[in-house]
Amino acid sequence: MTALIGVGVGLGVASGPVARMADPLPAPADETSTRTAEEERQRAHEALEAVARELERRGEHAGGTAQEVLEAQAMMAEDPSLAEEIDGRIAAGKTAERAVHDAFAAFQETLTAMGGYLGERAADLGDVAQRVLARLTGVAAPGVPDPGHPFVLVARDLSPADTALLDLDQVLAVVTSEGGPTSHTAILAREKSIVAVVGAAQAGELADGQTVIVDAAAGAVTADPTPEQLAEAAERAQRRRAAASAPLAPGALKDGTTVPLLANLGKPDGAAAARALGAEGVGLFRTEFLFLNSAQAPSVAEQQTAYETLLSGFAGCKVVVRVLDAGADKPLAFLTDDTEENPALGLRGIRVLRAREQVLRDQLTALAQADAATTARGEGADLWVMAPMVATVEETTYFTALARELGIRTVGVMVEVPACALLADRILSVADFASIGTNDLTQYTLAADRLLGSVASFQDPWHPAVLRLVQEVGAAGRDSGKPVGICGEAAADPLLAVVLVGLGATSLSMAPSALADVRASLAAHDTDDARRIAAAALAADDAVSARAAARAAASPTATV
């Protein structure tokens, strides 16, 4: 029996045989072709078309979001610009394999440099290239295996296209050797309630068919477990299934202290599903969906319609809306400057909205009108509105004054910049509430771009420096009598959720699928436990030891 340590996602546990995802194909040899250029060109185009049709077939079978992802990949395979690049390289004497490899690599490099949404598509392009190369060389394409029975998927990491293909009836759990708690693999696992351990560096040593237990609560993968261990894991899994099917209850600690559990949403049509999973409201509604891929900002009327749908879906509940967060990884052609060398530290969030104030005024007007209209119909929610990327008291004063002028009753700020956390007492003397975005707060505290895989290990909200900033905001909220929410990925980590409450958070917002695990974790600890576990994490020197210290401090009272 061998135990591998990584970062667990959720509280789940599962066991089964390993099925490994093949490593990427190596780069083909850079040699002159022995075929004619027309023969090589025909080989390349036939492979591109075959891969496009296969992706479309898989998309039709998968349906939903997966179909959208795979159809987009099929379009990549038949992109005329790529075909021209490939043909040009073949005309220069390259083999079809090398021409495909080099052309796709050049396009990937361009997309990666663009960053944001387009940068994330580089991984999709790489997956298409691998499939085309596999077709040309007559080998199986790297990707999610299909052993014909339920399995534990072991991979270096998963691309967005890989995750779109996961059959949740077959994939018992996911183990990756790379990635961290905010990697796309971890985020997807939370959204789909997949048992997962990411960043288990020795996962590459696991063999196909080897039996493992994947324990997300412990962040461990046990290879070759004993029959007793397998039985205990199965019993735990059954207890979790029973708990998930139990009647929903509001979030609370064991001593009855309420901790509202809210949903992070990106579109208004997610309301019904979130409420079915136990969301008590919305802690972060991202409004970017209205603005992305648009040549100009949507009208007040267009925005009002969308906001009314959201508020009606959560009638009687708290709904926290973040105004447009543009810039950095969310560039908008009509609003942001794509020539900034370091956009994460540039004109983004509240800064760009101030520079284009009419966009902000229109959005606040639409929100106020949607609030008034739904309230008049008896479908109103308790609307709270917050500004992103606030760094100063002056920015807080500006936003709160403008929002109240335009009819917003409850106005707050997102704490994503260390300066905002350190000035939380003064900022909360102006704003009605604060909501901590742990993803960006971690990025700026550790000086690690959240889009760069090379520094992914720094993107860990368990780091004591991040926790100390959360504590500052929690203390300011307690002293001012104003609420402090958490709306980053950190809130979806069941044990970290307890720590955050111990540091002063009064509500937690997360992907709806994470609500059940977090609710169970909170119910296993009282207020004193939460503070004691938080103190243990704060006393650590780094994220790994903070997580371990919290787990040790929680173990006497953990029941899930």
N, C-alpha and C positions, 0 to 999 in steps of 0.2 A: 504494500500500500504506500503510495506516494502522494503528497499534497503539494499542489502548485498554488501560489498566491497571486491574486490580481485584485481588481476593483469590481465588487459585485454591483449589479443593477437590480434594485428591489430587494425583496425578501424571499424570493422563490427558491425552490430546490427541485432538481430533476436528475434522473439517472438514465443511462443507456449506452449503447455502443458508439464509438467515435466514427465519424466519416469526415475525412480531411478534405479541405478545398485545395486543389492543386495550386502550386506557386505559379506566378506569371511565366509565360513563355519567354525564353531568352531572346535577345535581339538577334535577328538573322544575320548571317555573315555578309559583310560588305564586300561583295565580289561582282565581277562583270558577268552578266547573264550569258549563257550558252544558247539561249533561244532567240528568236527574232523579237523585235520590239512589239510587233503586232500580237505574237503569241503571248508574251508577258502581259500586254495590256488586256487581252481577252481573259486571261487567268484572273487578273486582279478584278476586273469588272464583274465576272461571274461570281467570284467570292463575295464581293460587296453586295450584289443583289441577293445571293443566297442568305447571307447574314441578315439583311433587311427583312426578307420574308419570314425567316425564323423568328426574329424579334417580334414581328407583327402577330405571328401565330401564338407565341407565348403570351403576348399582351391580351389577345382575345380570350385566351384561357384564364388569365389572372383577373381581368376586369379591374374596375375602380382606378385608384391612383397608380397601381402597378402598370395598368394598360397605358396610361398617359406617359409614364416614364419610358416604357419600352417602345412606344410609337415614336417618341422623340428620338430615341437612339436609332431607330430604323431610318429616320430622316437624316441623321448624321451620316449613316453608312452610304446614303445616296446623295450627299451634298455635292453639287457640281464643282464647287471650289476645291474640295478635296480630290475629286476625280481628276481635275486639271493638274493639281500638284503631283498626283501619282503618275499621270501620263508623262509629265515633264521629266520626272526622275527616270522612268522607264526609257524614254527617248534618249537619255544620257547614258544608257547602258546598264542601269540597275535591274536586279531581279524584281519580280512582282512583290516578293516578300519584303525586300529591303525598301522598295519604293513606298509600300504601304506603311511600314514601320516609321520611316523618316517623315513622311507627309503627316501622319497622325501625330507624331511627336512634336512637329513644328506647330500644328494647330493647338495641341495641348498647352504648349509653352505660351502661346498667345493668350489663350483663355485664362490660364493661371495668372498671368501678369495683369489681366483686367480685374481680377478679384471679384468679390461679391458673388451674386447669383451665377454670373458667367464663369467665374473661377471654379465654382463648385461643379460645373458641367464638365470640367476637364477630366474628372474621374470617369464620367459616363463615356467620354470619347475614348479614353484608354481601354475601357471594357470592350467597346466596339472593335478597336484595333486588335485586341487579343483574339476576338472571335474570328475576324477576317484572317489573321495569321494562322490560326488553328485550321481554318478551312483550306488555306493554301498548302499547308504542310501535312494535311491528312491526319491530324491528331485531335483529341477531344479538347474542346475549349475549356480553359480554366473557368470555374464558376461553381455554383452550389451543386454538390453531388446529388445523385439520386440512387442510393443503394437498394431501394425497393422495400425499405422498412423504416420505422421511426429511428432517429439518430440524433446524436449530439454533434452539431457542426463545429469544427475546429478550423480556424483560418488565421492568416496573418492579420487581416482586417477585412471588412466588407465595404464594397462600393455601394452607392445608392442603388445602382442597377441590380447588384446582388441581392440587396435587401428586398427589392420589389418582387423577387422570385421566391421568397421563402414561403414554403407550404407549412403553415402552422400546425397542420395535422401530422406532419412528418418530423419537423424540427423540434426536438424536445428542449434543447437549450443551445446557446451559442457561447463559444470560448474563443477569444482572440488573443494573439500574442502582443499586438500593438493597440493603440488607442487608450483614451482615458475616460473619466466620468462624463465629459461633455462632448465626446466624439460622436459622430453621426450614428455609429453602431450602438452606443449606449442610449442615445436619444430614441432611436428606432425601437430598441428593446423595451424601453419604458412605454412607448406609445402602443406597442402591440402586446404588452405583458409577456414578453419572452424572458425566460430565465437566462441570465447572462453573467459571465465574468469576463471583463475586458482587461487588457494589459497584463495578462499572465505570461511573462516573458518566456517561460519554458514550455509553453503549449506546443511548440514545434516538435517536442519529443514524444508527444502522444501518437499512438499508432492506430491505423484504421482497424476497427473492430474491437479495440480495447474498451472495456467497461469503465465508465467514470461516473462520479457524482459531482454535479455542478451546484454548489451552494452559494447563491448570491448573497445571502445574509452574512455569511462568513467571508465572502470574497475568496473562496477556495475551490479548487478542483481536485477531487480525490481520485487517483487512478488505482485500478485493481482493488476496489473496496471489499471488505468482508461481507458475508451474508447479513450479519447484524447491522452493519452500516447501511446497506441497501434497504433493509426493512425499516430502519429508523427514518431514512430519507423519504420512503414511500408514505410512511405515517404522517410526516410533517407536510408533505404535499397534499395529502388528503385533508388534513386540518385546515390548510390554507384554502382549499376549494370550498370547504364547509363555511369558513368565515366569509369568503367572498359572496356566498349565496345567502348569507344572513341578512335580515332587514337592515337597511341603511340607517345610520345614526350620525348626528352632527359630530364634527371633530372635537375631541376633548382629551385632556390628560386623565389619568386614573383617578385623580382627586376631584374631577368634575370641572376643572378649569377649562373653559371653552377655547378652542383654537379653530376658527372657521377654516375649512378646507375648500379652496376655490380652484377654478380651472383657468389654465392659459389657453386662449383661443386665438385663431388667426382669421376665422371667417364666422359670420353670424349663424350659418346653418349648422354649426356644431353644438348649438345649445341643447337640443333634445338628448343627444348622446351623452353629453357631459352631465346633465342632470340625472340621467339614468344610472350613471356610475357614481352618483353621490355628491356631485359638485354643489356647494351651497351658494354659489355665485360665481362671478368672474373676477379673478385677481389681476389679470393682464389680458386685455383685448388689443391685439396688434392691428392697427388700421392700415398698414402698408399695402394690404391686398387691393385696396381701392386705387392706389397710386401706381403700383408697379406696372411696367409694360405700357404706360400711357404717355402720350406725347404732351399732355397738359393735365393740370390738376382737375379732378372731377368737380362738378358743380355742387353747390350747396344742396340742391334738391336730390341729386344722385347719392350724396353722402347721407342725407337725412333718411332716405329709404332704407339703406343698409343698417343704420344705427337703430331705427325703429324695429327692425326684425330682431336685432340682438336684444334690445331692452324688453320687447314683448316675450321673447323666449326665456327671460329670467325675471319675469314680473314678480315684484315683491322681494327680490334679492339684491344684494350689492353687486354692482357692475363697475369695474375699474377700467377705464379706457385710456390708453396711451396715445397721445396725439402723434402725428407722423414722425417716425424716427428715420430720417433719410441721411445718407452719407455713409462713408466707410464701406461695409459689406452690402449696403442697400442703396446704390447710386440711382438717381433719377435724372433723366436727361433734361427735364425742364426745371430742375431745382438745384442740383449739385454740380460741382466742378470736378470732372474726371481727370484733371491734370494735376491734382494735388499729389505730391510724392508720398505723403504719409497720411492718408485720409482718416485713419482711426484717431489721429490727433489734430484733425483739421476742422473744417466747417461742417459739423454734423449735429443731429439732434436739435436742441433748442437754439443753437447758434445759427443754423441755416434757416430755421423758421423765423427768427428775428430779422434776418437779412431779407426774407421774402414774407413780410408780415401778413400780406393779404391771404396767402395760403393758410396761415394759422388762424386768421380771423374767420375765414370761411368754414374751416373745420370746427372751430368752437361754436360758431353760429348753428351749424348743422346739428351738432350734438345737443345744444340747448333746445332747438326746435323739436328734435326727436324726443327729448325728455318731456317737453310740454305736451306733445301730441299723444304720446303713449299714456301719460298720466291722465289726460282728459278722457281717454277711452277706458280707464281703469286697468290698464296693462303696464303701468309704470314700474320701473326698477329704481333702486337707489343709486343714481349715477354719480360716480367719482371720476374726475379727469386729472391726468398727470402729465407732466412734461418730461421728456427723456434727456439724459446727459447733462443734467444741471450741475454746475460746478461752484456757483457763488450765491451768496445771499441776494445780490442785486438781480441775478437772473430769476431767482425765486420770486422776488417782489414784482418784477416785470410780468411774469407769467400769471401769477395769482391775481394781480390787478386786472389784467386783460381778460382772463377767463371769467372773473366775477362781473366785469363790465358787460360781457356778452351773455350773461345769464347762467353760468355754471355755478352751482351752489357749493360743491365740495371739491377743493382744488389741492393737488399735491404734487410731489416731485419724485422722480426716480433717483435713487442713490446708486450711481454706477461709477462715479469718479471719487477717488480717495478724498479729495478736497471737500466734497459734499458730505462725506461721512464724518470728517473731522470737524466740520462746522454744523453738524446736525442740530445742536441745541439752538443755534441762531436761525437756521433754516426752518426749523419747526416752530419757531416763534412767529413765522410768517405763513407757512403752509399749513393745511389742515391735516395732512398725513404724509408719510414717506413710504416708498416701496423700494426694496433693495433688489436690484438686478444683479444677481451674483455672477452671471457669465461675464459681463463687462467689468464689474468690480474686480473680479479675479484677473482679467486681462490687464487692467491698468495698474493693479497693485503689484503684480509679478512681472510687469513689462514684457508680456508674452502674447503676441498676436494670436487671437483665437482661431484664425484661419490657417496658421502655419503648423503643419505636422511636425516640423523640426523642433518646436517648443511645446508640443502637446502635453508633455509631462508637467509643465508648469501650470497648465490650465486645470487646477484642482482647488475647488472652493474649500476643501478641508485645511488649506494652509493656515497656520495660526495668524499670519498677518491679515488675511482676509477675515478670519473670525474675530480678530480684535476690532476691525473696523465695523463689523456687524454689531459687536458689543457697544461701541460708541453710539451708534444710531439707536439701538435698543434702549440704552440708558437715557438718551435725549427724549425718546418717546415716552418713557415711563415718567420722567421728571415733568414733561409738559402735558401729560395726560392725552397724548395723541397717538393714534395707531401706527404701527410699523409692520408692514407686510414684507414677505419674501416672494419674488416672482421669477427667480432664475431657476435653472435646472437643479440647483442644490436642494430645493424644497422637495423634490421627488425622491431624494435619497432618504429612506425611512429612518436610519440612525442619525443622519445629519439634520433631519427635520427636528428631532428631539433636541439636538444641540442648539439649533437656531432659536427654538422656543426658550431654551435655557438662557440664551443671550438677550432675550427681550422681544423676539418677534411675536406679534399678536395674531397673525394669520399667515397661511401658507398657500401659495398658488402653484399649480403644476399641470403637467399633461394629465387629462382625466383618468387614464388607465393606471396612474400611480396612486390614485386616491385611496384605494383599499389598503395597500401596504402601509401607507403613511398613517392612515386612521388606526390601524392595528398597532403600529409602533408607538404612537402617542398614548393609546389606551393602556399600554403596558408600563407606563412610567408616570409618577406624580411630579409636581412642580419641583420638589427638592431633588428628585432624581435628575430632572432635566438640567438643573443648575449645576449639580455635581458632575454630570457627564460633560457638560460644556466646559467646566473648569478644567477637567482632565485634558480635553482637547486643546484648550488654550495654553496649557503648560508645556505642550510638546514643541519640538523644534522645527518640524516639517510636516507636510501633509500626510505622509505615510504613517509616521508615529502618532500624529493626532488622531487618525482614524483608528489605529490600534488601541490607543489609550481610551478613546471613547467606547470602543467595543468591550474592553476589559472592565471599564467602569459600569457599563450597562448590563453586563452578563448576570449579576445576581438577581436582576428584576426582569430580564427579558423573557417573554413568554411566547413569542411568535417564532 
